[in-house]
């Protein structure tokens, strides 16, 4: 996560188990929480209303924060070790954005290169929540699943 005073504050809130503090920050300074979730606040501010509402619903879905405390701490200091990705046989699609503040693209590229037949989809913008790419993601996933024979191909209009 990008280092900033806002993120340091949010990590303090997480570690303090601050359900009230998260809620208050959501009301007073939601951009701090948006950045904490891996998205540049300016990207959300420029997005259409429906997309801003979707991002804020993700922010709200974190509540109660205290229930997420163990997972957030694991995610904040992951144990890094190489996994045998080359043995994965399931059809795999990996989606990331170049401007994800969690910097997931290097790991996505690494996994896509190791998993046989994996498809990598990368958006230039969108942050960790893929802001303004929801329809594109749905189409990419449906196309991928149909190509893998896991769902029927889309049916076009009948003549």
Chimera marker file (.cmm) of the C-alpha trace (Angstrom):
<marker_set name="trace">
<marker id="1" x="0.000" y="0.000" z="0.000" r="1" g="1" b="0" radius="0.5"/>
<marker id="2" x="1.234" y="3.484" z="-0.806" r="1" g="1" b="0" radius="0.5"/>
<marker id="3" x="2.756" y="4.992" z="2.328" r="1" g="1" b="0" radius="0.5"/>
<marker id="4" x="0.917" y="8.069" z="3.541" r="1" g="1" b="0" radius="0.5"/>
<marker id="5" x="-0.274" y="9.650" z="6.759" r="1" g="1" b="0" radius="0.5"/>
<marker id="6" x="-3.807" y="8.571" z="5.825" r="1" g="1" b="0" radius="0.5"/>
<marker id="7" x="-2.810" y="4.939" z="5.437" r="1" g="1" b="0" radius="0.5"/>
<marker id="8" x="-0.829" y="5.014" z="8.691" r="1" g="1" b="0" radius="0.5"/>
<marker id="9" x="-3.961" y="6.306" z="10.413" r="1" g="1" b="0" radius="0.5"/>
<marker id="10" x="-6.128" y="3.588" z="8.881" r="1" g="1" b="0" radius="0.5"/>
<marker id="11" x="-3.627" y="0.877" z="9.889" r="1" g="1" b="0" radius="0.5"/>
<marker id="12" x="-3.720" y="2.260" z="13.406" r="1" g="1" b="0" radius="0.5"/>
<marker id="13" x="-7.526" y="2.053" z="13.291" r="1" g="1" b="0" radius="0.5"/>
<marker id="14" x="-7.336" y="-1.538" z="12.025" r="1" g="1" b="0" radius="0.5"/>
<marker id="15" x="-4.929" y="-2.563" z="14.755" r="1" g="1" b="0" radius="0.5"/>
<marker id="16" x="-7.000" y="-0.823" z="17.402" r="1" g="1" b="0" radius="0.5"/>
<marker id="17" x="-10.078" y="-2.733" z="16.181" r="1" g="1" b="0" radius="0.5"/>
<marker id="18" x="-11.768" y="0.643" z="15.696" r="1" g="1" b="0" radius="0.5"/>
<marker id="19" x="-15.225" y="-0.059" z="14.301" r="1" g="1" b="0" radius="0.5"/>
<marker id="20" x="-16.345" y="3.430" z="15.338" r="1" g="1" b="0" radius="0.5"/>
<marker id="21" x="-13.203" y="5.059" z="13.944" r="1" g="1" b="0" radius="0.5"/>
<marker id="22" x="-13.715" y="3.327" z="10.548" r="1" g="1" b="0" radius="0.5"/>
<marker id="23" x="-17.339" y="4.447" z="10.479" r="1" g="1" b="0" radius="0.5"/>
<marker id="24" x="-16.378" y="8.016" z="11.450" r="1" g="1" b="0" radius="0.5"/>
<marker id="25" x="-13.623" y="8.147" z="8.819" r="1" g="1" b="0" radius="0.5"/>
<marker id="26" x="-16.137" y="6.926" z="6.245" r="1" g="1" b="0" radius="0.5"/>
<marker id="27" x="-18.372" y="9.881" z="7.112" r="1" g="1" b="0" radius="0.5"/>
<marker id="28" x="-15.643" y="12.535" z="7.520" r="1" g="1" b="0" radius="0.5"/>
<marker id="29" x="-12.843" y="11.543" z="5.117" r="1" g="1" b="0" radius="0.5"/>
<marker id="30" x="-13.956" y="8.685" z="2.858" r="1" g="1" b="0" radius="0.5"/>
<marker id="31" x="-11.064" y="9.332" z="0.457" r="1" g="1" b="0" radius="0.5"/>
<marker id="32" x="-8.685" y="8.008" z="3.132" r="1" g="1" b="0" radius="0.5"/>
<marker id="33" x="-10.537" y="4.683" z="3.112" r="1" g="1" b="0" radius="0.5"/>
<marker id="34" x="-10.751" y="4.614" z="-0.695" r="1" g="1" b="0" radius="0.5"/>
<marker id="35" x="-6.948" y="4.954" z="-0.860" r="1" g="1" b="0" radius="0.5"/>
<marker id="36" x="-6.621" y="2.272" z="1.840" r="1" g="1" b="0" radius="0.5"/>
<marker id="37" x="-8.600" y="-0.051" z="-0.461" r="1" g="1" b="0" radius="0.5"/>
<marker id="38" x="-6.064" y="0.480" z="-3.242" r="1" g="1" b="0" radius="0.5"/>
<marker id="39" x="-7.710" y="3.178" z="-5.369" r="1" g="1" b="0" radius="0.5"/>
<marker id="40" x="-6.607" y="6.751" z="-6.011" r="1" g="1" b="0" radius="0.5"/>
<marker id="41" x="-9.392" y="8.976" z="-4.628" r="1" g="1" b="0" radius="0.5"/>
<marker id="42" x="-9.171" y="11.258" z="-7.698" r="1" g="1" b="0" radius="0.5"/>
<marker id="43" x="-10.089" y="8.284" z="-9.906" r="1" g="1" b="0" radius="0.5"/>
<marker id="44" x="-13.239" y="7.672" z="-7.870" r="1" g="1" b="0" radius="0.5"/>
<marker id="45" x="-14.101" y="11.382" z="-7.737" r="1" g="1" b="0" radius="0.5"/>
<marker id="46" x="-13.997" y="11.550" z="-11.557" r="1" g="1" b="0" radius="0.5"/>
<marker id="47" x="-16.078" y="8.383" z="-12.026" r="1" g="1" b="0" radius="0.5"/>
<marker id="48" x="-19.823" y="8.372" z="-12.769" r="1" g="1" b="0" radius="0.5"/>
<marker id="49" x="-22.185" y="8.446" z="-9.787" r="1" g="1" b="0" radius="0.5"/>
<marker id="50" x="-23.045" y="4.736" z="-10.046" r="1" g="1" b="0" radius="0.5"/>
<marker id="51" x="-19.363" y="3.805" z="-9.873" r="1" g="1" b="0" radius="0.5"/>
<marker id="52" x="-18.738" y="6.144" z="-6.915" r="1" g="1" b="0" radius="0.5"/>
<marker id="53" x="-21.685" y="4.512" z="-5.154" r="1" g="1" b="0" radius="0.5"/>
<marker id="54" x="-20.250" y="1.038" z="-5.887" r="1" g="1" b="0" radius="0.5"/>
<marker id="55" x="-16.882" y="1.989" z="-4.422" r="1" g="1" b="0" radius="0.5"/>
<marker id="56" x="-18.531" y="3.405" z="-1.311" r="1" g="1" b="0" radius="0.5"/>
<marker id="57" x="-20.559" y="0.210" z="-0.927" r="1" g="1" b="0" radius="0.5"/>
<marker id="58" x="-17.236" y="-1.670" z="-0.870" r="1" g="1" b="0" radius="0.5"/>
<marker id="59" x="-15.956" y="0.747" z="1.800" r="1" g="1" b="0" radius="0.5"/>
<marker id="60" x="-19.122" y="0.115" z="3.846" r="1" g="1" b="0" radius="0.5"/>
<marker id="61" x="-18.859" y="-3.655" z="3.353" r="1" g="1" b="0" radius="0.5"/>
<marker id="62" x="-15.657" y="-3.635" z="5.410" r="1" g="1" b="0" radius="0.5"/>
<marker id="63" x="-17.755" y="-2.918" z="8.522" r="1" g="1" b="0" radius="0.5"/>
<marker id="64" x="-17.518" y="-4.166" z="11.173" r="1" g="1" b="0" radius="0.5"/>
<marker id="65" x="-13.793" y="-3.689" z="10.845" r="1" g="1" b="0" radius="0.5"/>
<marker id="66" x="-13.032" y="-5.712" z="13.972" r="1" g="1" b="0" radius="0.5"/>
<marker id="67" x="-14.098" y="-8.909" z="12.175" r="1" g="1" b="0" radius="0.5"/>
<marker id="68" x="-11.482" y="-8.256" z="9.468" r="1" g="1" b="0" radius="0.5"/>
<marker id="69" x="-8.599" y="-7.570" z="11.851" r="1" g="1" b="0" radius="0.5"/>
<marker id="70" x="-6.839" y="-10.974" z="11.563" r="1" g="1" b="0" radius="0.5"/>
<marker id="71" x="-7.051" y="-11.074" z="7.768" r="1" g="1" b="0" radius="0.5"/>
<marker id="72" x="-5.918" y="-7.476" z="7.299" r="1" g="1" b="0" radius="0.5"/>
<marker id="73" x="-2.864" y="-8.124" z="9.443" r="1" g="1" b="0" radius="0.5"/>
<marker id="74" x="-1.989" y="-11.238" z="7.413" r="1" g="1" b="0" radius="0.5"/>
<marker id="75" x="-2.414" y="-9.304" z="4.163" r="1" g="1" b="0" radius="0.5"/>
<marker id="76" x="-0.276" y="-6.471" z="5.520" r="1" g="1" b="0" radius="0.5"/>
<marker id="77" x="2.722" y="-8.724" z="6.193" r="1" g="1" b="0" radius="0.5"/>
<marker id="78" x="2.357" y="-11.781" z="3.968" r="1" g="1" b="0" radius="0.5"/>
<marker id="79" x="4.776" y="-14.660" z="4.220" r="1" g="1" b="0" radius="0.5"/>
<marker id="80" x="6.391" y="-14.746" z="0.805" r="1" g="1" b="0" radius="0.5"/>
<marker id="81" x="7.294" y="-18.118" z="-0.639" r="1" g="1" b="0" radius="0.5"/>
<marker id="82" x="7.005" y="-19.605" z="-4.084" r="1" g="1" b="0" radius="0.5"/>
<marker id="83" x="4.007" y="-21.825" z="-4.692" r="1" g="1" b="0" radius="0.5"/>
<marker id="84" x="3.864" y="-24.615" z="-7.300" r="1" g="1" b="0" radius="0.5"/>
<marker id="85" x="1.678" y="-22.597" z="-9.686" r="1" g="1" b="0" radius="0.5"/>
<marker id="86" x="2.729" y="-24.721" z="-12.658" r="1" g="1" b="0" radius="0.5"/>
<marker id="87" x="0.622" y="-27.636" z="-11.326" r="1" g="1" b="0" radius="0.5"/>
<marker id="88" x="-2.645" y="-25.676" z="-11.564" r="1" g="1" b="0" radius="0.5"/>
<marker id="89" x="-4.811" y="-27.272" z="-14.231" r="1" g="1" b="0" radius="0.5"/>
<marker id="90" x="-8.011" y="-25.274" z="-13.787" r="1" g="1" b="0" radius="0.5"/>
<marker id="91" x="-8.751" y="-22.595" z="-16.379" r="1" g="1" b="0" radius="0.5"/>
<marker id="92" x="-7.361" y="-19.396" z="-14.877" r="1" g="1" b="0" radius="0.5"/>
<marker id="93" x="-8.016" y="-15.727" z="-15.568" r="1" g="1" b="0" radius="0.5"/>
<marker id="94" x="-6.093" y="-13.076" z="-13.652" r="1" g="1" b="0" radius="0.5"/>
<marker id="95" x="-7.230" y="-9.447" z="-13.726" r="1" g="1" b="0" radius="0.5"/>
<marker id="96" x="-5.256" y="-6.441" z="-12.485" r="1" g="1" b="0" radius="0.5"/>
<marker id="97" x="-4.762" y="-2.717" z="-13.025" r="1" g="1" b="0" radius="0.5"/>
<marker id="98" x="-1.488" y="-0.871" z="-13.500" r="1" g="1" b="0" radius="0.5"/>
<marker id="99" x="-2.510" y="1.820" z="-11.013" r="1" g="1" b="0" radius="0.5"/>
<marker id="100" x="-3.581" y="-0.606" z="-8.253" r="1" g="1" b="0" radius="0.5"/>
<marker id="101" x="-2.160" y="0.958" z="-5.093" r="1" g="1" b="0" radius="0.5"/>
<marker id="102" x="-1.576" y="-2.559" z="-3.731" r="1" g="1" b="0" radius="0.5"/>
<marker id="103" x="0.794" y="-3.082" z="-6.695" r="1" g="1" b="0" radius="0.5"/>
<marker id="104" x="-0.792" y="-6.405" z="-7.661" r="1" g="1" b="0" radius="0.5"/>
<marker id="105" x="0.376" y="-6.318" z="-11.282" r="1" g="1" b="0" radius="0.5"/>
<marker id="106" x="3.835" y="-7.890" z="-10.709" r="1" g="1" b="0" radius="0.5"/>
<marker id="107" x="2.269" y="-10.825" z="-8.857" r="1" g="1" b="0" radius="0.5"/>
<marker id="108" x="-0.455" y="-11.126" z="-11.507" r="1" g="1" b="0" radius="0.5"/>
<marker id="109" x="2.142" y="-11.216" z="-14.279" r="1" g="1" b="0" radius="0.5"/>
<marker id="110" x="4.232" y="-13.723" z="-12.344" r="1" g="1" b="0" radius="0.5"/>
<marker id="111" x="1.247" y="-16.026" z="-11.732" r="1" g="1" b="0" radius="0.5"/>
<marker id="112" x="0.047" y="-15.760" z="-15.334" r="1" g="1" b="0" radius="0.5"/>
<marker id="113" x="3.512" y="-16.739" z="-16.583" r="1" g="1" b="0" radius="0.5"/>
<marker id="114" x="3.649" y="-19.788" z="-14.261" r="1" g="1" b="0" radius="0.5"/>
<marker id="115" x="0.078" y="-21.134" z="-14.531" r="1" g="1" b="0" radius="0.5"/>
<marker id="116" x="-0.303" y="-23.128" z="-17.756" r="1" g="1" b="0" radius="0.5"/>
<marker id="117" x="-2.719" y="-21.432" z="-20.158" r="1" g="1" b="0" radius="0.5"/>
<marker id="118" x="-3.558" y="-18.595" z="-17.754" r="1" g="1" b="0" radius="0.5"/>
<marker id="119" x="-5.088" y="-15.486" z="-19.302" r="1" g="1" b="0" radius="0.5"/>
<marker id="120" x="-3.937" y="-12.120" z="-17.977" r="1" g="1" b="0" radius="0.5"/>
<marker id="121" x="-6.165" y="-9.069" z="-18.358" r="1" g="1" b="0" radius="0.5"/>
<marker id="122" x="-4.588" y="-5.737" z="-17.403" r="1" g="1" b="0" radius="0.5"/>
<marker id="123" x="-6.283" y="-2.350" z="-17.304" r="1" g="1" b="0" radius="0.5"/>
<marker id="124" x="-4.209" y="0.842" z="-17.247" r="1" g="1" b="0" radius="0.5"/>
<marker id="125" x="-6.485" y="2.449" z="-14.671" r="1" g="1" b="0" radius="0.5"/>
<marker id="126" x="-9.103" y="1.380" z="-12.171" r="1" g="1" b="0" radius="0.5"/>
<marker id="127" x="-7.097" y="0.782" z="-9.024" r="1" g="1" b="0" radius="0.5"/>
<marker id="128" x="-7.624" y="-2.257" z="-6.840" r="1" g="1" b="0" radius="0.5"/>
<marker id="129" x="-11.406" y="-2.090" z="-7.264" r="1" g="1" b="0" radius="0.5"/>
<marker id="130" x="-11.176" y="-1.790" z="-11.076" r="1" g="1" b="0" radius="0.5"/>
<marker id="131" x="-13.140" y="1.462" z="-11.062" r="1" g="1" b="0" radius="0.5"/>
<marker id="132" x="-15.116" y="1.978" z="-14.286" r="1" g="1" b="0" radius="0.5"/>
<marker id="133" x="-14.228" y="-1.490" z="-15.612" r="1" g="1" b="0" radius="0.5"/>
<marker id="134" x="-17.044" y="-3.569" z="-14.128" r="1" g="1" b="0" radius="0.5"/>
<marker id="135" x="-18.724" y="-4.210" z="-17.489" r="1" g="1" b="0" radius="0.5"/>
<marker id="136" x="-15.358" y="-4.908" z="-19.159" r="1" g="1" b="0" radius="0.5"/>
<marker id="137" x="-14.508" y="-7.390" z="-16.388" r="1" g="1" b="0" radius="0.5"/>
<marker id="138" x="-17.878" y="-9.151" z="-16.748" r="1" g="1" b="0" radius="0.5"/>
<marker id="139" x="-17.365" y="-9.475" z="-20.506" r="1" g="1" b="0" radius="0.5"/>
<marker id="140" x="-13.767" y="-10.716" z="-20.066" r="1" g="1" b="0" radius="0.5"/>
<marker id="141" x="-14.851" y="-13.319" z="-17.504" r="1" g="1" b="0" radius="0.5"/>
<marker id="142" x="-17.845" y="-14.505" z="-19.572" r="1" g="1" b="0" radius="0.5"/>
<marker id="143" x="-15.673" y="-14.728" z="-22.699" r="1" g="1" b="0" radius="0.5"/>
<marker id="144" x="-13.008" y="-16.617" z="-20.768" r="1" g="1" b="0" radius="0.5"/>
<marker id="145" x="-15.506" y="-19.065" z="-19.232" r="1" g="1" b="0" radius="0.5"/>
<marker id="146" x="-17.200" y="-19.663" z="-22.598" r="1" g="1" b="0" radius="0.5"/>
<marker id="147" x="-13.814" y="-20.203" z="-24.272" r="1" g="1" b="0" radius="0.5"/>
<marker id="148" x="-12.938" y="-22.745" z="-21.582" r="1" g="1" b="0" radius="0.5"/>
<marker id="149" x="-16.248" y="-24.541" z="-22.209" r="1" g="1" b="0" radius="0.5"/>
<marker id="150" x="-17.471" y="-23.806" z="-18.692" r="1" g="1" b="0" radius="0.5"/>
<marker id="151" x="-20.543" y="-21.828" z="-19.750" r="1" g="1" b="0" radius="0.5"/>
<marker id="152" x="-22.457" y="-21.743" z="-23.041" r="1" g="1" b="0" radius="0.5"/>
<marker id="153" x="-21.207" y="-19.208" z="-25.571" r="1" g="1" b="0" radius="0.5"/>
<marker id="154" x="-23.249" y="-16.007" z="-25.832" r="1" g="1" b="0" radius="0.5"/>
<marker id="155" x="-26.272" y="-16.296" z="-28.058" r="1" g="1" b="0" radius="0.5"/>
<marker id="156" x="-26.643" y="-13.582" z="-30.647" r="1" g="1" b="0" radius="0.5"/>
<marker id="157" x="-29.908" y="-12.263" z="-32.050" r="1" g="1" b="0" radius="0.5"/>
<marker id="158" x="-31.788" y="-14.733" z="-34.207" r="1" g="1" b="0" radius="0.5"/>
<marker id="159" x="-32.277" y="-13.810" z="-37.878" r="1" g="1" b="0" radius="0.5"/>
<link id1="1" id2="2" r="1" g="1" b="0" radius="0.2"/>
<link id1="2" id2="3" r="1" g="1" b="0" radius="0.2"/>
<link id1="3" id2="4" r="1" g="1" b="0" radius="0.2"/>
<link id1="4" id2="5" r="1" g="1" b="0" radius="0.2"/>
<link id1="5" id2="6" r="1" g="1" b="0" radius="0.2"/>
<link id1="6" id2="7" r="1" g="1" b="0" radius="0.2"/>
<link id1="7" id2="8" r="1" g="1" b="0" radius="0.2"/>
<link id1="8" id2="9" r="1" g="1" b="0" radius="0.2"/>
<link id1="9" id2="10" r="1" g="1" b="0" radius="0.2"/>
<link id1="10" id2="11" r="1" g="1" b="0" radius="0.2"/>
<link id1="11" id2="12" r="1" g="1" b="0" radius="0.2"/>
<link id1="12" id2="13" r="1" g="1" b="0" radius="0.2"/>
<link id1="13" id2="14" r="1" g="1" b="0" radius="0.2"/>
<link id1="14" id2="15" r="1" g="1" b="0" radius="0.2"/>
<link id1="15" id2="16" r="1" g="1" b="0" radius="0.2"/>
<link id1="16" id2="17" r="1" g="1" b="0" radius="0.2"/>
<link id1="17" id2="18" r="1" g="1" b="0" radius="0.2"/>
<link id1="18" id2="19" r="1" g="1" b="0" radius="0.2"/>
<link id1="19" id2="20" r="1" g="1" b="0" radius="0.2"/>
<link id1="20" id2="21" r="1" g="1" b="0" radius="0.2"/>
<link id1="21" id2="22" r="1" g="1" b="0" radius="0.2"/>
<link id1="22" id2="23" r="1" g="1" b="0" radius="0.2"/>
<link id1="23" id2="24" r="1" g="1" b="0" radius="0.2"/>
<link id1="24" id2="25" r="1" g="1" b="0" radius="0.2"/>
<link id1="25" id2="26" r="1" g="1" b="0" radius="0.2"/>
<link id1="26" id2="27" r="1" g="1" b="0" radius="0.2"/>
<link id1="27" id2="28" r="1" g="1" b="0" radius="0.2"/>
<link id1="28" id2="29" r="1" g="1" b="0" radius="0.2"/>
<link id1="29" id2="30" r="1" g="1" b="0" radius="0.2"/>
<link id1="30" id2="31" r="1" g="1" b="0" radius="0.2"/>
<link id1="31" id2="32" r="1" g="1" b="0" radius="0.2"/>
<link id1="32" id2="33" r="1" g="1" b="0" radius="0.2"/>
<link id1="33" id2="34" r="1" g="1" b="0" radius="0.2"/>
<link id1="34" id2="35" r="1" g="1" b="0" radius="0.2"/>
<link id1="35" id2="36" r="1" g="1" b="0" radius="0.2"/>
<link id1="36" id2="37" r="1" g="1" b="0" radius="0.2"/>
<link id1="37" id2="38" r="1" g="1" b="0" radius="0.2"/>
<link id1="38" id2="39" r="1" g="1" b="0" radius="0.2"/>
<link id1="39" id2="40" r="1" g="1" b="0" radius="0.2"/>
<link id1="40" id2="41" r="1" g="1" b="0" radius="0.2"/>
<link id1="41" id2="42" r="1" g="1" b="0" radius="0.2"/>
<link id1="42" id2="43" r="1" g="1" b="0" radius="0.2"/>
<link id1="43" id2="44" r="1" g="1" b="0" radius="0.2"/>
<link id1="44" id2="45" r="1" g="1" b="0" radius="0.2"/>
<link id1="45" id2="46" r="1" g="1" b="0" radius="0.2"/>
<link id1="46" id2="47" r="1" g="1" b="0" radius="0.2"/>
<link id1="47" id2="48" r="1" g="1" b="0" radius="0.2"/>
<link id1="48" id2="49" r="1" g="1" b="0" radius="0.2"/>
<link id1="49" id2="50" r="1" g="1" b="0" radius="0.2"/>
<link id1="50" id2="51" r="1" g="1" b="0" radius="0.2"/>
<link id1="51" id2="52" r="1" g="1" b="0" radius="0.2"/>
<link id1="52" id2="53" r="1" g="1" b="0" radius="0.2"/>
<link id1="53" id2="54" r="1" g="1" b="0" radius="0.2"/>
<link id1="54" id2="55" r="1" g="1" b="0" radius="0.2"/>
<link id1="55" id2="56" r="1" g="1" b="0" radius="0.2"/>
<link id1="56" id2="57" r="1" g="1" b="0" radius="0.2"/>
<link id1="57" id2="58" r="1" g="1" b="0" radius="0.2"/>
<link id1="58" id2="59" r="1" g="1" b="0" radius="0.2"/>
<link id1="59" id2="60" r="1" g="1" b="0" radius="0.2"/>
<link id1="60" id2="61" r="1" g="1" b="0" radius="0.2"/>
<link id1="61" id2="62" r="1" g="1" b="0" radius="0.2"/>
<link id1="62" id2="63" r="1" g="1" b="0" radius="0.2"/>
<link id1="63" id2="64" r="1" g="1" b="0" radius="0.2"/>
<link id1="64" id2="65" r="1" g="1" b="0" radius="0.2"/>
<link id1="65" id2="66" r="1" g="1" b="0" radius="0.2"/>
<link id1="66" id2="67" r="1" g="1" b="0" radius="0.2"/>
<link id1="67" id2="68" r="1" g="1" b="0" radius="0.2"/>
<link id1="68" id2="69" r="1" g="1" b="0" radius="0.2"/>
<link id1="69" id2="70" r="1" g="1" b="0" radius="0.2"/>
<link id1="70" id2="71" r="1" g="1" b="0" radius="0.2"/>
<link id1="71" id2="72" r="1" g="1" b="0" radius="0.2"/>
<link id1="72" id2="73" r="1" g="1" b="0" radius="0.2"/>
<link id1="73" id2="74" r="1" g="1" b="0" radius="0.2"/>
<link id1="74" id2="75" r="1" g="1" b="0" radius="0.2"/>
<link id1="75" id2="76" r="1" g="1" b="0" radius="0.2"/>
<link id1="76" id2="77" r="1" g="1" b="0" radius="0.2"/>
<link id1="77" id2="78" r="1" g="1" b="0" radius="0.2"/>
<link id1="78" id2="79" r="1" g="1" b="0" radius="0.2"/>
<link id1="79" id2="80" r="1" g="1" b="0" radius="0.2"/>
<link id1="80" id2="81" r="1" g="1" b="0" radius="0.2"/>
<link id1="81" id2="82" r="1" g="1" b="0" radius="0.2"/>
<link id1="82" id2="83" r="1" g="1" b="0" radius="0.2"/>
<link id1="83" id2="84" r="1" g="1" b="0" radius="0.2"/>
<link id1="84" id2="85" r="1" g="1" b="0" radius="0.2"/>
<link id1="85" id2="86" r="1" g="1" b="0" radius="0.2"/>
<link id1="86" id2="87" r="1" g="1" b="0" radius="0.2"/>
<link id1="87" id2="88" r="1" g="1" b="0" radius="0.2"/>
<link id1="88" id2="89" r="1" g="1" b="0" radius="0.2"/>
<link id1="89" id2="90" r="1" g="1" b="0" radius="0.2"/>
<link id1="90" id2="91" r="1" g="1" b="0" radius="0.2"/>
<link id1="91" id2="92" r="1" g="1" b="0" radius="0.2"/>
<link id1="92" id2="93" r="1" g="1" b="0" radius="0.2"/>
<link id1="93" id2="94" r="1" g="1" b="0" radius="0.2"/>
<link id1="94" id2="95" r="1" g="1" b="0" radius="0.2"/>
<link id1="95" id2="96" r="1" g="1" b="0" radius="0.2"/>
<link id1="96" id2="97" r="1" g="1" b="0" radius="0.2"/>
<link id1="97" id2="98" r="1" g="1" b="0" radius="0.2"/>
<link id1="98" id2="99" r="1" g="1" b="0" radius="0.2"/>
<link id1="99" id2="100" r="1" g="1" b="0" radius="0.2"/>
<link id1="100" id2="101" r="1" g="1" b="0" radius="0.2"/>
<link id1="101" id2="102" r="1" g="1" b="0" radius="0.2"/>
<link id1="102" id2="103" r="1" g="1" b="0" radius="0.2"/>
<link id1="103" id2="104" r="1" g="1" b="0" radius="0.2"/>
<link id1="104" id2="105" r="1" g="1" b="0" radius="0.2"/>
<link id1="105" id2="106" r="1" g="1" b="0" radius="0.2"/>
<link id1="106" id2="107" r="1" g="1" b="0" radius="0.2"/>
<link id1="107" id2="108" r="1" g="1" b="0" radius="0.2"/>
<link id1="108" id2="109" r="1" g="1" b="0" radius="0.2"/>
<link id1="109" id2="110" r="1" g="1" b="0" radius="0.2"/>
<link id1="110" id2="111" r="1" g="1" b="0" radius="0.2"/>
<link id1="111" id2="112" r="1" g="1" b="0" radius="0.2"/>
<link id1="112" id2="113" r="1" g="1" b="0" radius="0.2"/>
<link id1="113" id2="114" r="1" g="1" b="0" radius="0.2"/>
<link id1="114" id2="115" r="1" g="1" b="0" radius="0.2"/>
<link id1="115" id2="116" r="1" g="1" b="0" radius="0.2"/>
<link id1="116" id2="117" r="1" g="1" b="0" radius="0.2"/>
<link id1="117" id2="118" r="1" g="1" b="0" radius="0.2"/>
<link id1="118" id2="119" r="1" g="1" b="0" radius="0.2"/>
<link id1="119" id2="120" r="1" g="1" b="0" radius="0.2"/>
<link id1="120" id2="121" r="1" g="1" b="0" radius="0.2"/>
<link id1="121" id2="122" r="1" g="1" b="0" radius="0.2"/>
<link id1="122" id2="123" r="1" g="1" b="0" radius="0.2"/>
<link id1="123" id2="124" r="1" g="1" b="0" radius="0.2"/>
<link id1="124" id2="125" r="1" g="1" b="0" radius="0.2"/>
<link id1="125" id2="126" r="1" g="1" b="0" radius="0.2"/>
<link id1="126" id2="127" r="1" g="1" b="0" radius="0.2"/>
<link id1="127" id2="128" r="1" g="1" b="0" radius="0.2"/>
<link id1="128" id2="129" r="1" g="1" b="0" radius="0.2"/>
<link id1="129" id2="130" r="1" g="1" b="0" radius="0.2"/>
<link id1="130" id2="131" r="1" g="1" b="0" radius="0.2"/>
<link id1="131" id2="132" r="1" g="1" b="0" radius="0.2"/>
<link id1="132" id2="133" r="1" g="1" b="0" radius="0.2"/>
<link id1="133" id2="134" r="1" g="1" b="0" radius="0.2"/>
<link id1="134" id2="135" r="1" g="1" b="0" radius="0.2"/>
<link id1="135" id2="136" r="1" g="1" b="0" radius="0.2"/>
<link id1="136" id2="137" r="1" g="1" b="0" radius="0.2"/>
<link id1="137" id2="138" r="1" g="1" b="0" radius="0.2"/>
<link id1="138" id2="139" r="1" g="1" b="0" radius="0.2"/>
<link id1="139" id2="140" r="1" g="1" b="0" radius="0.2"/>
<link id1="140" id2="141" r="1" g="1" b="0" radius="0.2"/>
<link id1="141" id2="142" r="1" g="1" b="0" radius="0.2"/>
<link id1="142" id2="143" r="1" g="1" b="0" radius="0.2"/>
<link id1="143" id2="144" r="1" g="1" b="0" radius="0.2"/>
<link id1="144" id2="145" r="1" g="1" b="0" radius="0.2"/>
<link id1="145" id2="146" r="1" g="1" b="0" radius="0.2"/>
<link id1="146" id2="147" r="1" g="1" b="0" radius="0.2"/>
<link id1="147" id2="148" r="1" g="1" b="0" radius="0.2"/>
<link id1="148" id2="149" r="1" g="1" b="0" radius="0.2"/>
<link id1="149" id2="150" r="1" g="1" b="0" radius="0.2"/>
<link id1="150" id2="151" r="1" g="1" b="0" radius="0.2"/>
<link id1="151" id2="152" r="1" g="1" b="0" radius="0.2"/>
<link id1="152" id2="153" r="1" g="1" b="0" radius="0.2"/>
<link id1="153" id2="154" r="1" g="1" b="0" radius="0.2"/>
<link id1="154" id2="155" r="1" g="1" b="0" radius="0.2"/>
<link id1="155" id2="156" r="1" g="1" b="0" radius="0.2"/>
<link id1="156" id2="157" r="1" g="1" b="0" radius="0.2"/>
<link id1="157" id2="158" r="1" g="1" b="0" radius="0.2"/>
<link id1="158" id2="159" r="1" g="1" b="0" radius="0.2"/>
</marker_set>
